[in-house]
């Protein structure tokens, strides 16, 4: 994902994090699964930011 622009990475992070939180709110995922998704997205966002430096 480091080839992706930071702007696109932020947009993707926000979209996918919101989706994960919506799944949690609806009872489709537990807290551990939701945090795992968010942590993965954070790592991807950090990689994109590091690649843009």
PDBQT receptor file of N, H, CA, C and O in Angstrom, charges set to zero:
ATOM      1  N   UNK A   1       0.809  -1.191   0.000  1.00  0.00    +0.000 N 
ATOM      2  CA  UNK A   1       0.000   0.000   0.000  1.00  0.00    +0.000 C 
ATOM      3  C   UNK A   1       0.855   1.260   0.000  1.00  0.00    +0.000 C 
ATOM      4  O   UNK A   1       0.321   2.354  -0.182  1.00  0.00    +0.000 OA
ATOM      5  N   UNK A   2       2.141   1.144   0.194  1.00  0.00    +0.000 N 
ATOM      6  H   UNK A   2       2.575   0.255   0.342  1.00  0.00    +0.000 HD
ATOM      7  CA  UNK A   2       2.993   2.319   0.292  1.00  0.00    +0.000 C 
ATOM      8  C   UNK A   2       3.072   3.096  -1.021  1.00  0.00    +0.000 C 
ATOM      9  O   UNK A   2       3.542   4.234  -1.017  1.00  0.00    +0.000 OA
ATOM     10  N   UNK A   3       2.631   2.527  -2.140  1.00  0.00    +0.000 N 
ATOM     11  H   UNK A   3       2.250   1.603  -2.143  1.00  0.00    +0.000 HD
ATOM     12  CA  UNK A   3       2.600   3.243  -3.405  1.00  0.00    +0.000 C 
ATOM     13  C   UNK A   3       1.404   4.186  -3.490  1.00  0.00    +0.000 C 
ATOM     14  O   UNK A   3       1.358   5.060  -4.356  1.00  0.00    +0.000 OA
ATOM     15  N   UNK A   4       0.451   4.011  -2.606  1.00  0.00    +0.000 N 
ATOM     16  H   UNK A   4       0.487   3.301  -1.902  1.00  0.00    +0.000 HD
ATOM     17  CA  UNK A   4      -0.761   4.814  -2.596  1.00  0.00    +0.000 C 
ATOM     18  C   UNK A   4      -0.460   6.198  -2.011  1.00  0.00    +0.000 C 
ATOM     19  O   UNK A   4       0.324   6.319  -1.069  1.00  0.00    +0.000 OA
ATOM     20  N   UNK A   5      -1.075   7.227  -2.563  1.00  0.00    +0.000 N 
ATOM     21  H   UNK A   5      -1.711   7.129  -3.328  1.00  0.00    +0.000 HD
ATOM     22  CA  UNK A   5      -0.867   8.566  -2.019  1.00  0.00    +0.000 C 
ATOM     23  C   UNK A   5      -1.423   8.640  -0.602  1.00  0.00    +0.000 C 
ATOM     24  O   UNK A   5      -2.341   7.902  -0.246  1.00  0.00    +0.000 OA
ATOM     25  N   UNK A   6      -0.868   9.527   0.191  1.00  0.00    +0.000 N 
ATOM     26  H   UNK A   6      -0.122  10.127  -0.099  1.00  0.00    +0.000 HD
ATOM     27  CA  UNK A   6      -1.321   9.677   1.575  1.00  0.00    +0.000 C 
ATOM     28  C   UNK A   6      -2.792  10.075   1.601  1.00  0.00    +0.000 C 
ATOM     29  O   UNK A   6      -3.557   9.585   2.432  1.00  0.00    +0.000 OA
ATOM     30  N   UNK A   7      -3.181  10.953   0.700  1.00  0.00    +0.000 N 
ATOM     31  H   UNK A   7      -2.560  11.351   0.026  1.00  0.00    +0.000 HD
ATOM     32  CA  UNK A   7      -4.578  11.385   0.646  1.00  0.00    +0.000 C 
ATOM     33  C   UNK A   7      -5.513  10.199   0.413  1.00  0.00    +0.000 C 
ATOM     34  O   UNK A   7      -6.527  10.056   1.097  1.00  0.00    +0.000 OA
ATOM     35  N   UNK A   8      -5.171   9.362  -0.541  1.00  0.00    +0.000 N 
ATOM     36  H   UNK A   8      -4.348   9.477  -1.096  1.00  0.00    +0.000 HD
ATOM     37  CA  UNK A   8      -5.983   8.185  -0.827  1.00  0.00    +0.000 C 
ATOM     38  C   UNK A   8      -5.957   7.213   0.347  1.00  0.00    +0.000 C 
ATOM     39  O   UNK A   8      -6.970   6.585   0.657  1.00  0.00    +0.000 OA
ATOM     40  N   UNK A   9      -4.807   7.087   0.998  1.00  0.00    +0.000 N 
ATOM     41  H   UNK A   9      -3.984   7.597   0.746  1.00  0.00    +0.000 HD
ATOM     42  CA  UNK A   9      -4.690   6.196   2.151  1.00  0.00    +0.000 C 
ATOM     43  C   UNK A   9      -5.555   6.674   3.308  1.00  0.00    +0.000 C 
ATOM     44  O   UNK A   9      -6.173   5.864   4.000  1.00  0.00    +0.000 OA
ATOM     45  N   UNK A  10      -5.602   7.980   3.521  1.00  0.00    +0.000 N 
ATOM     46  H   UNK A  10      -5.100   8.638   2.959  1.00  0.00    +0.000 HD
ATOM     47  CA  UNK A  10      -6.445   8.531   4.585  1.00  0.00    +0.000 C 
ATOM     48  C   UNK A  10      -7.911   8.263   4.272  1.00  0.00    +0.000 C 
ATOM     49  O   UNK A  10      -8.672   7.857   5.150  1.00  0.00    +0.000 OA
ATOM     50  N   UNK A  11      -8.303   8.486   3.036  1.00  0.00    +0.000 N 
ATOM     51  H   UNK A  11      -7.684   8.815   2.323  1.00  0.00    +0.000 HD
ATOM     52  CA  UNK A  11      -9.692   8.235   2.632  1.00  0.00    +0.000 C 
ATOM     53  C   UNK A  11     -10.058   6.767   2.836  1.00  0.00    +0.000 C 
ATOM     54  O   UNK A  11     -11.128   6.450   3.354  1.00  0.00    +0.000 OA
ATOM     55  N   UNK A  12      -9.162   5.884   2.427  1.00  0.00    +0.000 N 
ATOM     56  H   UNK A  12      -8.292   6.142   2.006  1.00  0.00    +0.000 HD
ATOM     57  CA  UNK A  12      -9.408   4.452   2.599  1.00  0.00    +0.000 C 
ATOM     58  C   UNK A  12      -9.495   4.100   4.082  1.00  0.00    +0.000 C 
ATOM     59  O   UNK A  12     -10.374   3.341   4.491  1.00  0.00    +0.000 OA
ATOM     60  N   UNK A  13      -8.584   4.649   4.889  1.00  0.00    +0.000 N 
ATOM     61  H   UNK A  13      -7.870   5.266   4.557  1.00  0.00    +0.000 HD
ATOM     62  CA  UNK A  13      -8.603   4.411   6.330  1.00  0.00    +0.000 C 
ATOM     63  C   UNK A  13      -9.941   4.826   6.931  1.00  0.00    +0.000 C 
ATOM     64  O   UNK A  13     -10.552   4.070   7.686  1.00  0.00    +0.000 OA
ATOM     65  N   UNK A  14     -10.387   6.018   6.597  1.00  0.00    +0.000 N 
ATOM     66  H   UNK A  14      -9.891   6.632   5.984  1.00  0.00    +0.000 HD
ATOM     67  CA  UNK A  14     -11.647   6.509   7.157  1.00  0.00    +0.000 C 
ATOM     68  C   UNK A  14     -12.828   5.638   6.733  1.00  0.00    +0.000 C 
ATOM     69  O   UNK A  14     -13.676   5.295   7.558  1.00  0.00    +0.000 OA
ATOM     70  N   UNK A  15     -12.886   5.282   5.458  1.00  0.00    +0.000 N 
ATOM     71  H   UNK A  15     -12.197   5.560   4.788  1.00  0.00    +0.000 HD
ATOM     72  CA  UNK A  15     -13.983   4.448   4.955  1.00  0.00    +0.000 C 
ATOM     73  C   UNK A  15     -14.006   3.077   5.618  1.00  0.00    +0.000 C 
ATOM     74  O   UNK A  15     -15.054   2.618   6.072  1.00  0.00    +0.000 OA
ATOM     75  N   UNK A  16     -12.852   2.426   5.671  1.00  0.00    +0.000 N 
ATOM     76  H   UNK A  16     -12.001   2.799   5.301  1.00  0.00    +0.000 HD
ATOM     77  CA  UNK A  16     -12.810   1.066   6.195  1.00  0.00    +0.000 C 
ATOM     78  C   UNK A  16     -12.952   1.029   7.714  1.00  0.00    +0.000 C 
ATOM     79  O   UNK A  16     -13.500   0.075   8.265  1.00  0.00    +0.000 OA
ATOM     80  N   UNK A  17     -12.458   2.064   8.387  1.00  0.00    +0.000 N 
ATOM     81  H   UNK A  17     -12.012   2.839   7.939  1.00  0.00    +0.000 HD
ATOM     82  CA  UNK A  17     -12.637   2.135   9.834  1.00  0.00    +0.000 C 
ATOM     83  C   UNK A  17     -14.100   2.370  10.171  1.00  0.00    +0.000 C 
ATOM     84  O   UNK A  17     -14.634   1.755  11.094  1.00  0.00    +0.000 OA
ATOM     85  N   UNK A  18     -14.744   3.253   9.431  1.00  0.00    +0.000 N 
ATOM     86  H   UNK A  18     -14.309   3.753   8.682  1.00  0.00    +0.000 HD
ATOM     87  CA  UNK A  18     -16.172   3.498   9.647  1.00  0.00    +0.000 C 
ATOM     88  C   UNK A  18     -16.979   2.222   9.406  1.00  0.00    +0.000 C 
ATOM     89  O   UNK A  18     -17.911   1.920  10.152  1.00  0.00    +0.000 OA
ATOM     90  N   UNK A  19     -16.623   1.486   8.378  1.00  0.00    +0.000 N 
ATOM     91  H   UNK A  19     -15.866   1.731   7.772  1.00  0.00    +0.000 HD
ATOM     92  CA  UNK A  19     -17.306   0.228   8.085  1.00  0.00    +0.000 C 
ATOM     93  C   UNK A  19     -17.131  -0.778   9.221  1.00  0.00    +0.000 C 
ATOM     94  O   UNK A  19     -18.086  -1.450   9.612  1.00  0.00    +0.000 OA
ATOM     95  N   UNK A  20     -15.916  -0.878   9.748  1.00  0.00    +0.000 N 
ATOM     96  H   UNK A  20     -15.140  -0.332   9.430  1.00  0.00    +0.000 HD
ATOM     97  CA  UNK A  20     -15.655  -1.800  10.860  1.00  0.00    +0.000 C 
ATOM     98  C   UNK A  20     -16.455  -1.401  12.092  1.00  0.00    +0.000 C 
ATOM     99  O   UNK A  20     -17.011  -2.257  12.780  1.00  0.00    +0.000 OA
ATOM    100  N   UNK A  21     -16.511  -0.108  12.367  1.00  0.00    +0.000 N 
ATOM    101  H   UNK A  21     -16.059   0.587  11.808  1.00  0.00    +0.000 HD
ATOM    102  CA  UNK A  21     -17.277   0.363  13.523  1.00  0.00    +0.000 C 
ATOM    103  C   UNK A  21     -18.776   0.146  13.325  1.00  0.00    +0.000 C 
ATOM    104  O   UNK A  21     -19.487  -0.178  14.277  1.00  0.00    +0.000 OA
ATOM    105  N   UNK A  22     -19.257   0.321  12.104  1.00  0.00    +0.000 N 
ATOM    106  H   UNK A  22     -18.680   0.584  11.330  1.00  0.00    +0.000 HD
ATOM    107  CA  UNK A  22     -20.667   0.043  11.808  1.00  0.00    +0.000 C 
ATOM    108  C   UNK A  22     -20.985  -1.432  12.040  1.00  0.00    +0.000 C 
ATOM    109  O   UNK A  22     -22.023  -1.764  12.612  1.00  0.00    +0.000 OA
ATOM    110  N   UNK A  23     -20.088  -2.318  11.593  1.00  0.00    +0.000 N 
ATOM    111  H   UNK A  23     -19.245  -2.047  11.128  1.00  0.00    +0.000 HD
ATOM    112  CA  UNK A  23     -20.288  -3.752  11.827  1.00  0.00    +0.000 C 
ATOM    113  C   UNK A  23     -20.358  -4.051  13.317  1.00  0.00    +0.000 C 
ATOM    114  O   UNK A  23     -21.181  -4.856  13.754  1.00  0.00    +0.000 OA
ATOM    115  N   UNK A  24     -19.502  -3.409  14.094  1.00  0.00    +0.000 N 
ATOM    116  H   UNK A  24     -18.833  -2.756  13.739  1.00  0.00    +0.000 HD
ATOM    117  CA  UNK A  24     -19.517  -3.595  15.548  1.00  0.00    +0.000 C 
ATOM    118  C   UNK A  24     -20.833  -3.090  16.135  1.00  0.00    +0.000 C 
ATOM    119  O   UNK A  24     -21.459  -3.771  16.948  1.00  0.00    +0.000 OA
ATOM    120  N   UNK A  25     -21.245  -1.906  15.724  1.00  0.00    +0.000 N 
ATOM    121  H   UNK A  25     -20.737  -1.353  15.064  1.00  0.00    +0.000 HD
ATOM    122  CA  UNK A  25     -22.490  -1.323  16.239  1.00  0.00    +0.000 C 
ATOM    123  C   UNK A  25     -23.703  -2.194  15.932  1.00  0.00    +0.000 C 
ATOM    124  O   UNK A  25     -24.649  -2.246  16.718  1.00  0.00    +0.000 OA
ATOM    125  N   UNK A  26     -23.675  -2.875  14.792  1.00  0.00    +0.000 N 
ATOM    126  H   UNK A  26     -22.907  -2.832  14.154  1.00  0.00    +0.000 HD
ATOM    127  CA  UNK A  26     -24.795  -3.741  14.400  1.00  0.00    +0.000 C 
ATOM    128  C   UNK A  26     -24.705  -5.135  15.020  1.00  0.00    +0.000 C 
ATOM    129  O   UNK A  26     -25.616  -5.949  14.868  1.00  0.00    +0.000 OA
ATOM    130  N   UNK A  27     -23.608  -5.403  15.714  1.00  0.00    +0.000 N 
ATOM    131  H   UNK A  27     -22.868  -4.742  15.838  1.00  0.00    +0.000 HD
ATOM    132  CA  UNK A  27     -23.446  -6.701  16.350  1.00  0.00    +0.000 C 
ATOM    133  C   UNK A  27     -22.860  -7.769  15.448  1.00  0.00    +0.000 C 
ATOM    134  O   UNK A  27     -22.868  -8.947  15.802  1.00  0.00    +0.000 OA
ATOM    135  N   UNK A  28     -22.347  -7.376  14.278  1.00  0.00    +0.000 N 
ATOM    136  H   UNK A  28     -22.341  -6.418  13.990  1.00  0.00    +0.000 HD
ATOM    137  CA  UNK A  28     -21.775  -8.335  13.335  1.00  0.00    +0.000 C 
ATOM    138  C   UNK A  28     -20.350  -8.732  13.697  1.00  0.00    +0.000 C 
ATOM    139  O   UNK A  28     -19.851  -9.753  13.225  1.00  0.00    +0.000 OA
ATOM    140  N   UNK A  29     -19.688  -7.927  14.538  1.00  0.00    +0.000 N 
ATOM    141  H   UNK A  29     -20.093  -7.097  14.922  1.00  0.00    +0.000 HD
ATOM    142  CA  UNK A  29     -18.301  -8.192  14.928  1.00  0.00    +0.000 C 
ATOM    143  C   UNK A  29     -18.130  -7.843  16.395  1.00  0.00    +0.000 C 
ATOM    144  O   UNK A  29     -18.791  -6.944  16.915  1.00  0.00    +0.000 OA
ATOM    145  N   UNK A  30     -17.233  -8.566  17.059  1.00  0.00    +0.000 N 
ATOM    146  H   UNK A  30     -16.696  -9.296  16.637  1.00  0.00    +0.000 HD
ATOM    147  CA  UNK A  30     -16.968  -8.237  18.461  1.00  0.00    +0.000 C 
ATOM    148  C   UNK A  30     -15.866  -7.179  18.540  1.00  0.00    +0.000 C 
ATOM    149  O   UNK A  30     -15.272  -6.799  17.531  1.00  0.00    +0.000 OA
ATOM    150  N   UNK A  31     -15.611  -6.720  19.755  1.00  0.00    +0.000 N 
ATOM    151  H   UNK A  31     -16.094  -7.029  20.574  1.00  0.00    +0.000 HD
ATOM    152  CA  UNK A  31     -14.643  -5.637  19.953  1.00  0.00    +0.000 C 
ATOM    153  C   UNK A  31     -13.243  -6.035  19.494  1.00  0.00    +0.000 C 
ATOM    154  O   UNK A  31     -12.545  -5.227  18.881  1.00  0.00    +0.000 OA
ATOM    155  N   UNK A  32     -12.824  -7.260  19.780  1.00  0.00    +0.000 N 
ATOM    156  H   UNK A  32     -13.391  -7.916  20.279  1.00  0.00    +0.000 HD
ATOM    157  CA  UNK A  32     -11.479  -7.696  19.385  1.00  0.00    +0.000 C 
ATOM    158  C   UNK A  32     -11.307  -7.685  17.871  1.00  0.00    +0.000 C 
ATOM    159  O   UNK A  32     -10.280  -7.235  17.363  1.00  0.00    +0.000 OA
ATOM    160  N   UNK A  33     -12.300  -8.175  17.159  1.00  0.00    +0.000 N 
ATOM    161  H   UNK A  33     -13.135  -8.541  17.571  1.00  0.00    +0.000 HD
ATOM    162  CA  UNK A  33     -12.225  -8.190  15.696  1.00  0.00    +0.000 C 
ATOM    163  C   UNK A  33     -12.209  -6.772  15.141  1.00  0.00    +0.000 C 
ATOM    164  O   UNK A  33     -11.475  -6.476  14.197  1.00  0.00    +0.000 OA
ATOM    165  N   UNK A  34     -13.011  -5.909  15.723  1.00  0.00    +0.000 N 
ATOM    166  H   UNK A  34     -13.607  -6.149  16.489  1.00  0.00    +0.000 HD
ATOM    167  CA  UNK A  34     -13.069  -4.523  15.270  1.00  0.00    +0.000 C 
ATOM    168  C   UNK A  34     -11.737  -3.822  15.492  1.00  0.00    +0.000 C 
ATOM    169  O   UNK A  34     -11.248  -3.121  14.606  1.00  0.00    +0.000 OA
ATOM    170  N   UNK A  35     -11.152  -4.007  16.665  1.00  0.00    +0.000 N 
ATOM    171  H   UNK A  35     -11.549  -4.577  17.385  1.00  0.00    +0.000 HD
ATOM    172  CA  UNK A  35      -9.846  -3.397  16.939  1.00  0.00    +0.000 C 
ATOM    173  C   UNK A  35      -8.765  -3.954  16.026  1.00  0.00    +0.000 C 
ATOM    174  O   UNK A  35      -7.863  -3.224  15.613  1.00  0.00    +0.000 OA
ATOM    175  N   UNK A  36      -8.846  -5.225  15.713  1.00  0.00    +0.000 N 
ATOM    176  H   UNK A  36      -9.578  -5.818  16.048  1.00  0.00    +0.000 HD
ATOM    177  CA  UNK A  36      -7.873  -5.832  14.807  1.00  0.00    +0.000 C 
ATOM    178  C   UNK A  36      -7.937  -5.177  13.428  1.00  0.00    +0.000 C 
ATOM    179  O   UNK A  36      -6.904  -4.877  12.828  1.00  0.00    +0.000 OA
ATOM    180  N   UNK A  37      -9.146  -4.959  12.935  1.00  0.00    +0.000 N 
ATOM    181  H   UNK A  37      -9.985  -5.203  13.423  1.00  0.00    +0.000 HD
ATOM    182  CA  UNK A  37      -9.315  -4.298  11.641  1.00  0.00    +0.000 C 
ATOM    183  C   UNK A  37      -8.749  -2.883  11.697  1.00  0.00    +0.000 C 
ATOM    184  O   UNK A  37      -8.022  -2.461  10.798  1.00  0.00    +0.000 OA
ATOM    185  N   UNK A  38      -9.085  -2.157  12.757  1.00  0.00    +0.000 N 
ATOM    186  H   UNK A  38      -9.676  -2.499  13.487  1.00  0.00    +0.000 HD
ATOM    187  CA  UNK A  38      -8.621  -0.774  12.873  1.00  0.00    +0.000 C 
ATOM    188  C   UNK A  38      -7.098  -0.716  12.979  1.00  0.00    +0.000 C 
ATOM    189  O   UNK A  38      -6.469   0.153  12.376  1.00  0.00    +0.000 OA
ATOM    190  N   UNK A  39      -6.508  -1.628  13.736  1.00  0.00    +0.000 N 
ATOM    191  H   UNK A  39      -7.019  -2.334  14.226  1.00  0.00    +0.000 HD
ATOM    192  CA  UNK A  39      -5.038  -1.646  13.844  1.00  0.00    +0.000 C 
ATOM    193  C   UNK A  39      -4.383  -1.930  12.497  1.00  0.00    +0.000 C 
ATOM    194  O   UNK A  39      -3.373  -1.318  12.148  1.00  0.00    +0.000 OA
ATOM    195  N   UNK A  40      -4.959  -2.855  11.748  1.00  0.00    +0.000 N 
ATOM    196  H   UNK A  40      -5.779  -3.353  12.031  1.00  0.00    +0.000 HD
ATOM    197  CA  UNK A  40      -4.433  -3.165  10.417  1.00  0.00    +0.000 C 
ATOM    198  C   UNK A  40      -4.503  -1.938   9.520  1.00  0.00    +0.000 C 
ATOM    199  O   UNK A  40      -3.547  -1.626   8.811  1.00  0.00    +0.000 OA
ATOM    200  N   UNK A  41      -5.630  -1.246   9.551  1.00  0.00    +0.000 N 
ATOM    201  H   UNK A  41      -6.407  -1.499  10.127  1.00  0.00    +0.000 HD
ATOM    202  CA  UNK A  41      -5.788  -0.036   8.733  1.00  0.00    +0.000 C 
ATOM    203  C   UNK A  41      -4.813   1.055   9.174  1.00  0.00    +0.000 C 
ATOM    204  O   UNK A  41      -4.292   1.795   8.340  1.00  0.00    +0.000 OA
ATOM    205  N   UNK A  42      -4.564   1.156  10.484  1.00  0.00    +0.000 N 
ATOM    206  H   UNK A  42      -4.987   0.555  11.161  1.00  0.00    +0.000 HD
ATOM    207  CA  UNK A  42      -3.593   2.135  10.988  1.00  0.00    +0.000 C 
ATOM    208  C   UNK A  42      -2.195   1.815  10.471  1.00  0.00    +0.000 C 
ATOM    209  O   UNK A  42      -1.455   2.714  10.072  1.00  0.00    +0.000 OA
ATOM    210  N   UNK A  43      -1.836   0.531  10.478  1.00  0.00    +0.000 N 
ATOM    211  H   UNK A  43      -2.438  -0.200  10.801  1.00  0.00    +0.000 HD
ATOM    212  CA  UNK A  43      -0.528   0.113   9.962  1.00  0.00    +0.000 C 
ATOM    213  C   UNK A  43      -0.391   0.454   8.479  1.00  0.00    +0.000 C 
ATOM    214  O   UNK A  43       0.658   0.923   8.039  1.00  0.00    +0.000 OA
ATOM    215  N   UNK A  44      -1.456   0.217   7.713  1.00  0.00    +0.000 N 
ATOM    216  H   UNK A  44      -2.309  -0.163   8.071  1.00  0.00    +0.000 HD
ATOM    217  CA  UNK A  44      -1.437   0.534   6.291  1.00  0.00    +0.000 C 
ATOM    218  C   UNK A  44      -1.307   2.037   6.068  1.00  0.00    +0.000 C 
ATOM    219  O   UNK A  44      -0.584   2.480   5.175  1.00  0.00    +0.000 OA
ATOM    220  N   UNK A  45      -2.009   2.813   6.879  1.00  0.00    +0.000 N 
ATOM    221  H   UNK A  45      -2.597   2.453   7.603  1.00  0.00    +0.000 HD
ATOM    222  CA  UNK A  45      -1.928   4.266   6.770  1.00  0.00    +0.000 C 
ATOM    223  C   UNK A  45      -0.520   4.751   7.107  1.00  0.00    +0.000 C 
ATOM    224  O   UNK A  45       0.018   5.622   6.423  1.00  0.00    +0.000 OA
ATOM    225  N   UNK A  46       0.069   4.200   8.142  1.00  0.00    +0.000 N 
ATOM    226  H   UNK A  46      -0.368   3.492   8.698  1.00  0.00    +0.000 HD
ATOM    227  CA  UNK A  46       1.435   4.570   8.525  1.00  0.00    +0.000 C 
ATOM    228  C   UNK A  46       2.425   4.210   7.419  1.00  0.00    +0.000 C 
ATOM    229  O   UNK A  46       3.343   4.978   7.131  1.00  0.00    +0.000 OA
ATOM    230  N   UNK A  47       2.243   3.055   6.804  1.00  0.00    +0.000 N 
ATOM    231  H   UNK A  47       1.497   2.430   7.037  1.00  0.00    +0.000 HD
ATOM    232  CA  UNK A  47       3.129   2.641   5.711  1.00  0.00    +0.000 C 
ATOM    233  C   UNK A  47       3.016   3.598   4.532  1.00  0.00    +0.000 C 
ATOM    234  O   UNK A  47       4.019   3.937   3.903  1.00  0.00    +0.000 OA
ATOM    235  N   UNK A  48       1.803   4.031   4.236  1.00  0.00    +0.000 N 
ATOM    236  H   UNK A  48       0.989   3.756   4.747  1.00  0.00    +0.000 HD
ATOM    237  CA  UNK A  48       1.615   4.980   3.136  1.00  0.00    +0.000 C 
ATOM    238  C   UNK A  48       2.268   6.315   3.463  1.00  0.00    +0.000 C 
ATOM    239  O   UNK A  48       2.876   6.941   2.595  1.00  0.00    +0.000 OA
ATOM    240  N   UNK A  49       2.144   6.748   4.702  1.00  0.00    +0.000 N 
ATOM    241  H   UNK A  49       1.649   6.239   5.407  1.00  0.00    +0.000 HD
ATOM    242  CA  UNK A  49       2.752   8.018   5.116  1.00  0.00    +0.000 C 
ATOM    243  C   UNK A  49       4.276   7.921   5.083  1.00  0.00    +0.000 C 
ATOM    244  O   UNK A  49       4.946   8.860   4.653  1.00  0.00    +0.000 OA
ATOM    245  N   UNK A  50       4.825   6.802   5.530  1.00  0.00    +0.000 N 
ATOM    246  H   UNK A  50       4.281   6.039   5.880  1.00  0.00    +0.000 HD
ATOM    247  CA  UNK A  50       6.277   6.607   5.512  1.00  0.00    +0.000 C 
ATOM    248  C   UNK A  50       6.811   6.548   4.089  1.00  0.00    +0.000 C 
ATOM    249  O   UNK A  50       7.904   7.041   3.808  1.00  0.00    +0.000 OA
ATOM    250  N   UNK A  51       6.050   5.953   3.205  1.00  0.00    +0.000 N 
ATOM    251  H   UNK A  51       5.162   5.553   3.433  1.00  0.00    +0.000 HD
ATOM    252  CA  UNK A  51       6.470   5.834   1.815  1.00  0.00    +0.000 C 
ATOM    253  C   UNK A  51       6.431   7.150   1.069  1.00  0.00    +0.000 C 
ATOM    254  O   UNK A  51       7.086   7.302   0.038  1.00  0.00    +0.000 OA
ATOM    255  N   UNK A  52       5.670   8.101   1.581  1.00  0.00    +0.000 N 
ATOM    256  H   UNK A  52       5.139   7.978   2.419  1.00  0.00    +0.000 HD
ATOM    257  CA  UNK A  52       5.519   9.398   0.928  1.00  0.00    +0.000 C 
ATOM    258  C   UNK A  52       6.576  10.401   1.370  1.00  0.00    +0.000 C 
ATOM    259  O   UNK A  52       6.690  11.483   0.794  1.00  0.00    +0.000 OA
ATOM    260  N   UNK A  53       7.350  10.042   2.393  1.00  0.00    +0.000 N 
ATOM    261  H   UNK A  53       7.257   9.163   2.861  1.00  0.00    +0.000 HD
ATOM    262  CA  UNK A  53       8.347  10.982   2.941  1.00  0.00    +0.000 C 
ATOM    263  C   UNK A  53       9.550  11.109   2.043  1.00  0.00    +0.000 C 
ATOM    264  O   UNK A  53      10.477  11.855   2.355  1.00  0.00    +0.000 OA
TER     265      UNK A  53
